[in-house]
């Protein structure tokens, strides 16, 4: 009688591996994707990723139990803005609607991620990928997700501090929310693009918008260019080797920057006063006679005054910025230019100016964007005045100060939101175009 042959343990192990691989080859990514669509986490359970699947299931259950009813109510309020005057508060419903919209987008994003993750993991398992053990999985997750974990608090803060107010303001522009349509006594209604249409067709809005927008552009270009030019000129002048006592001069020129801007503006407002200001009383009247210049009552002179004030406020920063850049330019460039017989203007045009602009162009562009929305000097000097006949904005109001008056003085919130959208589009478009064209924002290999 023959004895049975002994089985080789290695052959059994190999056979088990083959059977296990054959089993995963039949694993279907399509099934994993469908299960994840049916309920978040089911696809991960199908892939035998039990911890991840359990987390997704708990997240969806928490959403369905805790937030689904609130989100449905918020989205209803966003669509209708209320139906019963005196009971439904349209603005509260709009706020809840925007929050519901943000939460819905976040949930949809996580749901899509859940489906994609289940499908990709099923494909990897089918192709022979071996899942890591629990400890190794946590380590790999931490290594890959660390940057996202660190930026998540900032992202969350940005959503509720930047994105939420922005969406609320944009939606407000498509309503009739003003003094006569204020909840809870009255409901706010969606009016579509009527506010945008009124801004360019109704005479008082059209005239005011054209006047304020034109002055805003002039103010931005003239005031910013003057402060940059003055700061640039003084920085180059003080940097000249022939100038002595450089430290003292730089300290004196930076002093206007050390004084709080609102204090300086209020002091200048008193100095330019038509009746008792030092400019008229001690300078204009003794030299030229008459009653002085109407600095606060004539729009032309008021505009000249605030441009000079902004130049005074803005040039120290430009001076300090460009002074630092000038110190970094190698003297070898100027020595080589001297050997070639270059004039002072040629050295400035071909060495100093290009180096300074390369390093400071983005910051100088930001100066223009900042002055476009420079509320402080406009409002603190003369509250955007003097008044102009036939307009609902003052003679020196720029768009941002006009928005402030529409919001807090006349309670015309919807039209203020319309103008805010226009301001945002202008500043964003201008900044995006300029940054794309600026060499300082390109990678070293792209220059």
SVG drawing of the C-alpha trace seen along z (x, -y; Angstrom):
<svg xmlns="http://www.w3.org/2000/svg" viewBox="-49 -142 85 144">
<polyline fill="none" stroke="black" stroke-width="0.4" points="0.0,0.0 1.5,-3.3 1.8,-6.2 0.2,-9.5 2.6,-12.2 3.1,-15.0 1.8,-18.4 4.4,-21.1 3.5,-24.1 5.0,-26.6 2.7,-25.3 -0.3,-25.8 0.7,-29.4 1.2,-30.1 -2.2,-28.6 -3.9,-30.8 -2.2,-33.9 -3.4,-32.9 -6.9,-32.4 -6.8,-35.7 -5.6,-37.5 -8.2,-35.9 -10.8,-37.0 -9.7,-40.7 -9.6,-40.5 -13.3,-40.1 -13.6,-43.2 -15.8,-45.7 -15.1,-49.5 -18.5,-50.1 -20.2,-48.3 -18.1,-50.3 -19.1,-53.6 -22.8,-52.7 -22.8,-51.8 -21.1,-55.1 -23.7,-56.9 -26.5,-55.1 -25.1,-55.9 -21.7,-57.5 -19.3,-54.9 -21.0,-51.8 -18.4,-51.7 -15.6,-51.8 -17.1,-48.9 -17.3,-47.0 -13.6,-47.6 -13.1,-46.3 -11.9,-49.7 -14.0,-49.6 -12.7,-52.6 -13.0,-55.0 -16.4,-53.6 -17.7,-54.0 -16.5,-57.7 -18.3,-58.5 -21.5,-56.7 -21.4,-58.7 -20.9,-62.0 -23.9,-61.4 -26.1,-60.3 -25.1,-63.4 -26.0,-65.5 -29.3,-63.9 -30.3,-64.0 -28.9,-67.4 -28.8,-69.6 -31.2,-68.4 -34.3,-70.1 -32.5,-73.4 -31.0,-73.4 -34.4,-72.7 -35.8,-75.7 -32.8,-77.9 -33.1,-77.0 -36.8,-77.7 -36.2,-81.1 -33.5,-81.8 -36.1,-81.1 -39.0,-83.0 -37.5,-85.5 -40.7,-84.8 -44.4,-84.8 -46.1,-86.3 -45.3,-90.0 -44.7,-90.7 -43.8,-87.1 -41.1,-86.1 -38.0,-88.2 -36.6,-88.3 -33.0,-89.2 -32.8,-86.5 -34.1,-84.0 -31.5,-85.3 -28.7,-84.8 -29.9,-81.3 -30.2,-80.6 -26.6,-81.6 -25.4,-79.5 -27.4,-76.6 -26.0,-77.0 -22.4,-77.0 -23.1,-73.9 -24.8,-72.2 -21.7,-72.8 -19.4,-71.5 -21.6,-68.3 -21.8,-67.8 -18.0,-68.1 -17.5,-65.5 -20.0,-63.2 -18.3,-63.4 -14.9,-62.7 -16.5,-59.7 -17.6,-58.3 -14.3,-59.0 -12.3,-57.5 -14.4,-54.3 -14.0,-53.9 -10.2,-54.5 -9.6,-52.2 -11.6,-49.4 -9.5,-49.8 -6.3,-49.6 -7.5,-46.5 -8.4,-44.9 -4.9,-45.6 -3.2,-43.9 -2.7,-46.7 -2.4,-45.4 -4.1,-47.6 -1.8,-48.9 -2.3,-47.9 -4.1,-50.3 -1.0,-52.0 0.7,-52.4 -2.6,-53.8 -2.7,-56.4 0.9,-57.4 0.3,-57.6 -2.9,-59.7 -1.0,-62.1 1.9,-62.5 -0.4,-63.3 -3.1,-65.3 -0.8,-67.4 -0.8,-70.5 -4.6,-70.3 -5.1,-69.8 -3.0,-72.9 -4.8,-75.1 -8.3,-73.8 -8.9,-76.3 -7.9,-79.2 -10.2,-77.9 -13.1,-77.6 -12.4,-81.1 -12.3,-82.4 -15.6,-80.7 -17.5,-82.5 -15.5,-85.8 -15.0,-86.4 -17.2,-84.1 -20.3,-84.4 -20.4,-88.2 -19.5,-88.3 -22.4,-86.0 -24.8,-87.9 -23.8,-91.2 -24.1,-89.8 -27.6,-88.4 -28.7,-91.6 -28.0,-93.4 -30.9,-91.5 -33.5,-92.5 -35.4,-95.7 -34.1,-96.0 -34.3,-99.6 -35.9,-102.0 -39.4,-101.3 -39.0,-97.5 -37.5,-96.7 -38.5,-93.6 -40.2,-92.5 -43.0,-94.9 -42.5,-94.4 -41.1,-91.6 -38.1,-91.9 -38.6,-90.6 -36.3,-89.4 -36.1,-92.0 -33.5,-90.5 -31.3,-93.1 -33.7,-96.0 -31.2,-97.7 -28.4,-97.5 -30.7,-98.8 -31.8,-101.7 -28.2,-102.6 -27.7,-103.5 -31.2,-104.6 -32.8,-106.6 -31.4,-110.2 -30.4,-110.8 -28.7,-107.4 -27.1,-107.7 -25.7,-111.2 -24.4,-110.4 -22.8,-107.2 -21.0,-108.7 -19.8,-111.7 -18.6,-109.6 -17.1,-106.9 -15.1,-109.5 -13.9,-111.2 -12.9,-107.9 -10.7,-107.1 -9.1,-110.6 -8.6,-110.4 -7.0,-107.0 -4.6,-107.8 -3.6,-111.3 -3.2,-110.8 -1.4,-107.5 0.9,-108.6 1.8,-111.8 2.7,-109.9 4.7,-107.3 6.5,-110.0 7.3,-112.0 8.5,-109.0 10.6,-107.8 12.1,-111.2 13.0,-111.8 14.5,-108.2 16.7,-108.7 17.7,-112.2 18.6,-111.1 20.5,-108.0 22.8,-110.3 26.5,-109.9 26.8,-113.7 24.0,-114.1 25.1,-114.3 23.2,-113.3 21.2,-110.6 20.0,-109.0 18.6,-112.3 16.9,-113.1 15.3,-109.7 14.0,-109.8 12.4,-113.2 10.8,-112.1 9.3,-109.0 7.8,-110.9 4.4,-111.5 4.0,-107.8 4.5,-107.5 1.5,-109.7 -1.9,-107.9 -3.6,-108.8 -6.9,-109.8 -5.2,-112.3 -3.4,-113.8 -6.6,-114.0 -8.5,-115.7 -5.7,-118.2 -5.7,-119.1 -9.4,-119.4 -9.2,-122.1 -6.3,-123.8 -8.3,-123.9 -11.4,-125.3 -12.9,-128.1 -13.5,-130.4 -10.8,-129.8 -8.3,-127.5 -4.7,-128.4 -4.2,-127.9 -6.7,-130.8 -6.1,-132.9 -2.3,-132.8 -1.2,-132.2 -3.8,-132.8 -5.4,-136.0 -2.2,-137.8 -0.5,-137.0 -3.5,-137.3 -6.1,-139.2 -9.9,-138.6 -11.8,-136.0 -9.5,-133.1 -10.1,-129.8 -13.3,-127.8 -11.5,-124.6 -14.6,-122.9 -17.4,-124.4 -16.1,-124.3 -15.7,-120.8 -12.7,-121.7 -10.6,-123.0 -11.8,-120.3 -10.5,-117.7 -7.2,-119.5 -6.9,-119.5 -7.5,-115.8 -5.1,-114.9 -2.4,-116.9 -3.3,-115.3 -3.1,-111.8 0.2,-112.6 1.5,-113.7 0.1,-110.5 1.3,-108.1 4.8,-109.2 6.7,-108.0 5.8,-104.4 7.0,-104.6 10.1,-106.5 11.0,-103.7 10.3,-101.0 12.4,-102.3 15.2,-103.4 15.6,-99.7 15.6,-98.6 18.2,-101.2 20.6,-99.9 20.5,-96.4 21.5,-97.6 25.2,-96.6 27.5,-99.6 29.3,-97.6 26.5,-98.4 27.0,-102.2 30.8,-101.9 30.4,-100.0 28.0,-102.7 30.5,-105.4 33.2,-103.6 30.9,-103.6 30.3,-107.3 26.6,-107.1 24.9,-110.2 22.9,-110.4 19.6,-110.1 20.8,-107.1 21.9,-105.3 18.5,-106.1 16.6,-104.9 18.6,-101.7 19.7,-100.7 17.8,-102.3 14.3,-102.4 14.2,-98.8 15.6,-97.4 13.1,-99.3 10.1,-98.5 11.0,-94.8 11.0,-94.5 8.2,-96.9 5.7,-96.7 3.2,-94.5 3.2,-96.7 2.9,-99.8 -0.1,-98.2 -1.6,-97.6 -1.3,-101.3 -3.6,-102.1 -6.1,-99.4 -5.9,-100.7 -6.5,-104.3 -9.4,-103.2 -11.1,-102.2 -9.5,-104.8 -12.5,-105.7 -10.6,-107.4 -9.3,-110.5 -12.5,-111.1 -14.9,-110.8 -12.8,-112.2 -11.8,-115.4 -15.2,-116.6 -17.6,-113.6 -17.4,-113.4 -18.8,-116.9 -19.7,-119.5 -23.2,-118.6 -23.9,-118.7 -27.3,-119.7 -29.1,-116.9 -27.0,-114.1 -27.3,-111.9 -23.5,-111.9 -21.1,-114.7 -18.6,-116.4 -15.6,-114.4 -17.4,-111.1 -15.7,-108.1 -17.5,-104.8 -16.7,-103.4 -17.9,-106.5 -21.0,-106.7 -21.7,-103.1 -21.3,-104.0 -23.8,-106.9 -26.3,-104.7 -26.1,-102.1 -26.1,-104.2 -27.6,-107.5 -30.4,-106.5 -30.7,-102.8 -30.6,-101.9 -29.0,-98.5 -29.7,-97.0 -28.2,-99.8 -25.2,-99.9 -24.7,-96.2 -24.9,-96.9 -22.1,-99.5 -20.1,-97.2 -20.2,-94.5 -19.1,-96.9 -16.2,-98.1 -15.1,-94.5 -15.1,-93.6 -13.1,-96.7 -10.4,-96.2 -10.3,-92.4 -10.0,-92.7 -7.3,-95.4 -5.3,-93.6 -5.5,-90.3 -4.4,-91.7 -1.5,-93.7 -0.2,-90.8 -0.2,-88.5 1.9,-91.0 4.3,-91.7 7.6,-89.9 7.8,-89.8 5.0,-87.3 6.6,-84.9 8.7,-81.9 12.4,-82.3 12.4,-79.9 9.6,-81.9 11.3,-85.3"/>
</svg>
